[in-house]
C-alpha cells in the first residue's frame, strides 16, 4: 500500500516508526542510584536513596520501605556518614565487609592455634591424640600412634612375707606389649612426637573434684626404651614398696618437651634414637606410670606406614 505514496510521505512514516521503536521497543537503561547511609549516633543506620536537610530535620527516601521519612538532625553522626560516603566513592569495602574479614581472620587464627602446623602442609588435628612426625623418602608425614594396652605382669613372689621380714622389700610389676614390633615405625632417628590426650575442651582447665592435677608436661610424658624378651616388648617396670610408695624404674630416654598451642605438647629425643622399640609413657605422679602406652619403633629401613598423613602439596613451598 505504501508503494503508491510519494517519497516524502514514505520517509516521514519510516522515521516515525523508527522513533517509536527506539522509545518503546528498546529496553530503557535507567541510571542506578547508589544507596546512601545515614549513620546514627547509636551506631545504627538508615538506608536512603536520597536525603535533604530541612531545618532541624532530615527528610530521606527509605530504600527499605520505599517512602519518605524524617529524623531529627541531631540523631545523625555526620562525620561517620560523610566518611562512609567518601569510602564508597573511593571504592572501599563497607564496614560490614571489613568487620566480616576481621572475624574470619580471628576465626582462622583460633583454628590454627588449635591445630599447630608441624611441617609444610601438615597440621595437627583439633581433637587431639598422639602423633609421630616422620620423614619418609625425604617427605614429612604424620603417623597416629594408637594406645597399646600393656598387660601388667605382677611379680610379687611372697611379697607379704618379705614385707614382714624386710620392710624395704618391694614388689615389681612390668608392662608388657605383645609382639616384637610396633605398628608405627619411624624412619628418622629424631622423631617429633605430639601429644594431646586431654582434648581441646579440657586443656588448661582445673581438674574435677577428687581428681589429681596432671603433672607438668616435662614430667608427665616420657619416652621409654622397650626391651625385647620372650617374644614381647617390656616397656617399663614399676616398683611398689610395701608402704605404698611407687617408683618408676623405666629406661627413660632424655627428651626435650615443648608446650604448643591448643593443648599440644611436643616430646623429642635429645639425641638420635638407635634402631629399636620405644613407647611414650604417661607418668601419673604418686600412682606411678599409666600401663597403657603409645608404642612406636625406629627403623630407617622399615616399609612405609600405611595410614600416614602426608603433606598437602599446595601448601608446600616450591624450590
Helices and strands as residue ranges (DSSP letters): G 2-4, H 7-20, I 21-25, E 36-39, E 45-54, E 57-62, E 68-72, G 73-75, H 78-89, H 95-114, E 117-119, E 122-123, E 129-136, E 139-144, E 147-149, E 151-155, H 159-165, E 170-178, E 185-186, E 192-196, H 217-220, E 221-225, E 227-229, E 232-241, E 246-248, E 252-253, E 255-259, G 261-263, E 265-269, E 276-282, G 285-287, E 292-298, E 309-310, G 313-315
